[in-house]
Amino acid sequence: MKTVLITGASSGIGQACAIRFAKEGYRLIING
């Protein structure tokens, strides 16, 4: 399982990336 660190995930492109990676099955580390 791959892990992704996303900063600025509360809005904008960070949020879009978080949703996309989650749908693809990645484990997420989210900050803000």
PDBQT receptor file of N, H, CA, C and O in Angstrom, charges set to zero:
ATOM      1  N   MET A   1       0.848  -1.183   0.000  1.00  0.00    +0.000 N 
ATOM      2  CA  MET A   1       0.000   0.000   0.000  1.00  0.00    +0.000 C 
ATOM      3  C   MET A   1       0.891   1.242   0.000  1.00  0.00    +0.000 C 
ATOM      4  O   MET A   1       1.827   1.342   0.793  1.00  0.00    +0.000 OA
ATOM      5  N   LYS A   2       0.600   2.163  -0.871  1.00  0.00    +0.000 N 
ATOM      6  H   LYS A   2      -0.161   2.081  -1.515  1.00  0.00    +0.000 HD
ATOM      7  CA  LYS A   2       1.360   3.407  -0.934  1.00  0.00    +0.000 C 
ATOM      8  C   LYS A   2       0.738   4.443  -0.016  1.00  0.00    +0.000 C 
ATOM      9  O   LYS A   2      -0.472   4.453   0.211  1.00  0.00    +0.000 OA
ATOM     10  N   THR A   3       1.587   5.314   0.507  1.00  0.00    +0.000 N 
ATOM     11  H   THR A   3       2.570   5.306   0.323  1.00  0.00    +0.000 HD
ATOM     12  CA  THR A   3       1.154   6.373   1.412  1.00  0.00    +0.000 C 
ATOM     13  C   THR A   3       1.428   7.725   0.768  1.00  0.00    +0.000 C 
ATOM     14  O   THR A   3       2.475   7.932   0.154  1.00  0.00    +0.000 OA
ATOM     15  N   VAL A   4       0.479   8.641   0.913  1.00  0.00    +0.000 N 
ATOM     16  H   VAL A   4      -0.372   8.473   1.411  1.00  0.00    +0.000 HD
ATOM     17  CA  VAL A   4       0.599   9.980   0.348  1.00  0.00    +0.000 C 
ATOM     18  C   VAL A   4       0.448  11.002   1.468  1.00  0.00    +0.000 C 
ATOM     19  O   VAL A   4      -0.468  10.901   2.284  1.00  0.00    +0.000 OA
ATOM     20  N   LEU A   5       1.347  11.989   1.508  1.00  0.00    +0.000 N 
ATOM     21  H   LEU A   5       2.091  12.071   0.845  1.00  0.00    +0.000 HD
ATOM     22  CA  LEU A   5       1.243  13.115   2.435  1.00  0.00    +0.000 C 
ATOM     23  C   LEU A   5       0.685  14.297   1.657  1.00  0.00    +0.000 C 
ATOM     24  O   LEU A   5       1.252  14.710   0.645  1.00  0.00    +0.000 OA
ATOM     25  N   ILE A   6      -0.428  14.836   2.136  1.00  0.00    +0.000 N 
ATOM     26  H   ILE A   6      -0.888  14.500   2.958  1.00  0.00    +0.000 HD
ATOM     27  CA  ILE A   6      -1.066  15.973   1.467  1.00  0.00    +0.000 C 
ATOM     28  C   ILE A   6      -1.188  17.118   2.460  1.00  0.00    +0.000 C 
ATOM     29  O   ILE A   6      -1.774  16.965   3.531  1.00  0.00    +0.000 OA
ATOM     30  N   THR A   7      -0.627  18.270   2.093  1.00  0.00    +0.000 N 
ATOM     31  H   THR A   7      -0.151  18.394   1.223  1.00  0.00    +0.000 HD
ATOM     32  CA  THR A   7      -0.782  19.468   2.914  1.00  0.00    +0.000 C 
ATOM     33  C   THR A   7      -1.824  20.363   2.243  1.00  0.00    +0.000 C 
ATOM     34  O   THR A   7      -1.946  20.365   1.018  1.00  0.00    +0.000 OA
ATOM     35  N   GLY A   8      -2.563  21.110   3.031  1.00  0.00    +0.000 N 
ATOM     36  H   GLY A   8      -2.464  21.109   4.027  1.00  0.00    +0.000 HD
ATOM     37  CA  GLY A   8      -3.597  21.987   2.479  1.00  0.00    +0.000 C 
ATOM     38  C   GLY A   8      -4.798  21.213   1.965  1.00  0.00    +0.000 C 
ATOM     39  O   GLY A   8      -5.408  21.600   0.969  1.00  0.00    +0.000 OA
ATOM     40  N   ALA A   9      -5.144  20.115   2.642  1.00  0.00    +0.000 N 
ATOM     41  H   ALA A   9      -4.648  19.801   3.452  1.00  0.00    +0.000 HD
ATOM     42  CA  ALA A   9      -6.204  19.234   2.148  1.00  0.00    +0.000 C 
ATOM     43  C   ALA A   9      -7.613  19.692   2.501  1.00  0.00    +0.000 C 
ATOM     44  O   ALA A   9      -8.581  19.009   2.166  1.00  0.00    +0.000 OA
ATOM     45  N   SER A  10      -7.748  20.829   3.168  1.00  0.00    +0.000 N 
ATOM     46  H   SER A  10      -6.962  21.383   3.440  1.00  0.00    +0.000 HD
ATOM     47  CA  SER A  10      -9.087  21.275   3.567  1.00  0.00    +0.000 C 
ATOM     48  C   SER A  10      -9.840  21.974   2.437  1.00  0.00    +0.000 C 
ATOM     49  O   SER A  10     -11.057  22.141   2.520  1.00  0.00    +0.000 OA
ATOM     50  N   SER A  11      -9.130  22.386   1.381  1.00  0.00    +0.000 N 
ATOM     51  H   SER A  11      -8.141  22.250   1.314  1.00  0.00    +0.000 HD
ATOM     52  CA  SER A  11      -9.811  23.041   0.264  1.00  0.00    +0.000 C 
ATOM     53  C   SER A  11      -8.940  23.013  -0.986  1.00  0.00    +0.000 C 
ATOM     54  O   SER A  11      -7.759  22.670  -0.938  1.00  0.00    +0.000 OA
ATOM     55  N   GLY A  12      -9.549  23.377  -2.091  1.00  0.00    +0.000 N 
ATOM     56  H   GLY A  12     -10.509  23.656  -2.130  1.00  0.00    +0.000 HD
ATOM     57  CA  GLY A  12      -8.832  23.537  -3.345  1.00  0.00    +0.000 C 
ATOM     58  C   GLY A  12      -8.213  22.262  -3.889  1.00  0.00    +0.000 C 
ATOM     59  O   GLY A  12      -8.769  21.171  -3.759  1.00  0.00    +0.000 OA
ATOM     60  N   ILE A  13      -7.037  22.428  -4.507  1.00  0.00    +0.000 N 
ATOM     61  H   ILE A  13      -6.585  23.314  -4.612  1.00  0.00    +0.000 HD
ATOM     62  CA  ILE A  13      -6.384  21.290  -5.157  1.00  0.00    +0.000 C 
ATOM     63  C   ILE A  13      -5.946  20.228  -4.153  1.00  0.00    +0.000 C 
ATOM     64  O   ILE A  13      -5.915  19.042  -4.480  1.00  0.00    +0.000 OA
ATOM     65  N   GLY A  14      -5.608  20.644  -2.937  1.00  0.00    +0.000 N 
ATOM     66  H   GLY A  14      -5.634  21.607  -2.671  1.00  0.00    +0.000 HD
ATOM     67  CA  GLY A  14      -5.256  19.670  -1.901  1.00  0.00    +0.000 C 
ATOM     68  C   GLY A  14      -6.421  18.754  -1.570  1.00  0.00    +0.000 C 
ATOM     69  O   GLY A  14      -6.246  17.547  -1.407  1.00  0.00    +0.000 OA
ATOM     70  N   GLN A  15      -7.605  19.331  -1.473  1.00  0.00    +0.000 N 
ATOM     71  H   GLN A  15      -7.747  20.312  -1.605  1.00  0.00    +0.000 HD
ATOM     72  CA  GLN A  15      -8.809  18.543  -1.200  1.00  0.00    +0.000 C 
ATOM     73  C   GLN A  15      -9.103  17.602  -2.367  1.00  0.00    +0.000 C 
ATOM     74  O   GLN A  15      -9.430  16.434  -2.160  1.00  0.00    +0.000 OA
ATOM     75  N   ALA A  16      -8.989  18.102  -3.569  1.00  0.00    +0.000 N 
ATOM     76  H   ALA A  16      -8.724  19.051  -3.738  1.00  0.00    +0.000 HD
ATOM     77  CA  ALA A  16      -9.243  17.275  -4.748  1.00  0.00    +0.000 C 
ATOM     78  C   ALA A  16      -8.265  16.107  -4.815  1.00  0.00    +0.000 C 
ATOM     79  O   ALA A  16      -8.652  14.987  -5.147  1.00  0.00    +0.000 OA
ATOM     80  N   CYS A  17      -7.007  16.366  -4.501  1.00  0.00    +0.000 N 
ATOM     81  H   CYS A  17      -6.693  17.276  -4.231  1.00  0.00    +0.000 HD
ATOM     82  CA  CYS A  17      -6.003  15.296  -4.496  1.00  0.00    +0.000 C 
ATOM     83  C   CYS A  17      -6.313  14.265  -3.423  1.00  0.00    +0.000 C 
ATOM     84  O   CYS A  17      -6.194  13.064  -3.666  1.00  0.00    +0.000 OA
ATOM     85  N   ALA A  18      -6.708  14.720  -2.242  1.00  0.00    +0.000 N 
ATOM     86  H   ALA A  18      -6.805  15.696  -2.045  1.00  0.00    +0.000 HD
ATOM     87  CA  ALA A  18      -7.031  13.804  -1.148  1.00  0.00    +0.000 C 
ATOM     88  C   ALA A  18      -8.178  12.878  -1.543  1.00  0.00    +0.000 C 
ATOM     89  O   ALA A  18      -8.120  11.674  -1.293  1.00  0.00    +0.000 OA
ATOM     90  N   ILE A  19      -9.205  13.429  -2.152  1.00  0.00    +0.000 N 
ATOM     91  H   ILE A  19      -9.252  14.407  -2.355  1.00  0.00    +0.000 HD
ATOM     92  CA  ILE A  19     -10.351  12.622  -2.575  1.00  0.00    +0.000 C 
ATOM     93  C   ILE A  19      -9.930  11.617  -3.642  1.00  0.00    +0.000 C 
ATOM     94  O   ILE A  19     -10.311  10.447  -3.589  1.00  0.00    +0.000 OA
ATOM     95  N   ARG A  20      -9.155  12.072  -4.592  1.00  0.00    +0.000 N 
ATOM     96  H   ARG A  20      -8.845  13.022  -4.634  1.00  0.00    +0.000 HD
ATOM     97  CA  ARG A  20      -8.713  11.195  -5.693  1.00  0.00    +0.000 C 
ATOM     98  C   ARG A  20      -7.862  10.043  -5.183  1.00  0.00    +0.000 C 
ATOM     99  O   ARG A  20      -8.095   8.888  -5.540  1.00  0.00    +0.000 OA
ATOM    100  N   PHE A  21      -6.868  10.355  -4.342  1.00  0.00    +0.000 N 
ATOM    101  H   PHE A  21      -6.679  11.293  -4.052  1.00  0.00    +0.000 HD
ATOM    102  CA  PHE A  21      -6.001   9.305  -3.818  1.00  0.00    +0.000 C 
ATOM    103  C   PHE A  21      -6.776   8.330  -2.938  1.00  0.00    +0.000 C 
ATOM    104  O   PHE A  21      -6.517   7.127  -2.977  1.00  0.00    +0.000 OA
ATOM    105  N   ALA A  22      -7.720   8.827  -2.146  1.00  0.00    +0.000 N 
ATOM    106  H   ALA A  22      -7.930   9.804  -2.114  1.00  0.00    +0.000 HD
ATOM    107  CA  ALA A  22      -8.528   7.953  -1.290  1.00  0.00    +0.000 C 
ATOM    108  C   ALA A  22      -9.355   6.987  -2.138  1.00  0.00    +0.000 C 
ATOM    109  O   ALA A  22      -9.456   5.805  -1.808  1.00  0.00    +0.000 OA
ATOM    110  N   LYS A  23      -9.940   7.477  -3.218  1.00  0.00    +0.000 N 
ATOM    111  H   LYS A  23      -9.858   8.437  -3.486  1.00  0.00    +0.000 HD
ATOM    112  CA  LYS A  23     -10.734   6.620  -4.098  1.00  0.00    +0.000 C 
ATOM    113  C   LYS A  23      -9.882   5.546  -4.760  1.00  0.00    +0.000 C 
ATOM    114  O   LYS A  23     -10.371   4.459  -5.066  1.00  0.00    +0.000 OA
ATOM    115  N   GLU A  24      -8.599   5.855  -4.982  1.00  0.00    +0.000 N 
ATOM    116  H   GLU A  24      -8.202   6.738  -4.733  1.00  0.00    +0.000 HD
ATOM    117  CA  GLU A  24      -7.695   4.899  -5.621  1.00  0.00    +0.000 C 
ATOM    118  C   GLU A  24      -7.050   3.947  -4.619  1.00  0.00    +0.000 C 
ATOM    119  O   GLU A  24      -6.247   3.095  -5.000  1.00  0.00    +0.000 OA
ATOM    120  N   GLY A  25      -7.400   4.087  -3.337  1.00  0.00    +0.000 N 
ATOM    121  H   GLY A  25      -8.052   4.778  -3.027  1.00  0.00    +0.000 HD
ATOM    122  CA  GLY A  25      -6.951   3.134  -2.337  1.00  0.00    +0.000 C 
ATOM    123  C   GLY A  25      -5.653   3.460  -1.628  1.00  0.00    +0.000 C 
ATOM    124  O   GLY A  25      -5.106   2.605  -0.931  1.00  0.00    +0.000 OA
ATOM    125  N   TYR A  26      -5.145   4.667  -1.786  1.00  0.00    +0.000 N 
ATOM    126  H   TYR A  26      -5.589   5.361  -2.353  1.00  0.00    +0.000 HD
ATOM    127  CA  TYR A  26      -3.921   5.065  -1.102  1.00  0.00    +0.000 C 
ATOM    128  C   TYR A  26      -4.195   5.318   0.373  1.00  0.00    +0.000 C 
ATOM    129  O   TYR A  26      -5.310   5.675   0.753  1.00  0.00    +0.000 OA
ATOM    130  N   ARG A  27      -3.173   5.132   1.199  1.00  0.00    +0.000 N 
ATOM    131  H   ARG A  27      -2.267   4.842   0.891  1.00  0.00    +0.000 HD
ATOM    132  CA  ARG A  27      -3.265   5.523   2.611  1.00  0.00    +0.000 C 
ATOM    133  C   ARG A  27      -2.850   6.987   2.670  1.00  0.00    +0.000 C 
ATOM    134  O   ARG A  27      -1.826   7.363   2.099  1.00  0.00    +0.000 OA
ATOM    135  N   LEU A  28      -3.633   7.814   3.353  1.00  0.00    +0.000 N 
ATOM    136  H   LEU A  28      -4.465   7.508   3.817  1.00  0.00    +0.000 HD
ATOM    137  CA  LEU A  28      -3.397   9.255   3.360  1.00  0.00    +0.000 C 
ATOM    138  C   LEU A  28      -2.901   9.749   4.706  1.00  0.00    +0.000 C 
ATOM    139  O   LEU A  28      -3.344   9.290   5.759  1.00  0.00    +0.000 OA
ATOM    140  N   ILE A  29      -1.975  10.693   4.652  1.00  0.00    +0.000 N 
ATOM    141  H   ILE A  29      -1.615  11.066   3.797  1.00  0.00    +0.000 HD
ATOM    142  CA  ILE A  29      -1.590  11.502   5.805  1.00  0.00    +0.000 C 
ATOM    143  C   ILE A  29      -1.965  12.921   5.408  1.00  0.00    +0.000 C 
ATOM    144  O   ILE A  29      -1.405  13.483   4.467  1.00  0.00    +0.000 OA
ATOM    145  N   ILE A  30      -2.917  13.492   6.133  1.00  0.00    +0.000 N 
ATOM    146  H   ILE A  30      -3.372  13.035   6.898  1.00  0.00    +0.000 HD
ATOM    147  CA  ILE A  30      -3.486  14.783   5.740  1.00  0.00    +0.000 C 
ATOM    148  C   ILE A  30      -3.167  15.839   6.786  1.00  0.00    +0.000 C 
ATOM    149  O   ILE A  30      -3.303  15.611   7.988  1.00  0.00    +0.000 OA
ATOM    150  N   ASN A  31      -2.737  17.008   6.298  1.00  0.00    +0.000 N 
ATOM    151  H   ASN A  31      -2.627  17.193   5.321  1.00  0.00    +0.000 HD
ATOM    152  CA  ASN A  31      -2.440  18.146   7.162  1.00  0.00    +0.000 C 
ATOM    153  C   ASN A  31      -3.175  19.357   6.610  1.00  0.00    +0.000 C 
ATOM    154  O   ASN A  31      -2.935  19.779   5.479  1.00  0.00    +0.000 OA
ATOM    155  N   GLY A  32      -4.080  19.918   7.422  1.00  0.00    +0.000 N 
ATOM    156  H   GLY A  32      -4.275  19.576   8.341  1.00  0.00    +0.000 HD
ATOM    157  CA  GLY A  32      -4.767  21.153   7.053  1.00  0.00    +0.000 C 
ATOM    158  C   GLY A  32      -5.572  21.016   5.839  1.00  0.00    +0.000 C 
ATOM    159  O   GLY A  32      -6.208  21.977   5.408  1.00  0.00    +0.000 OA
TER     160      GLY A  32
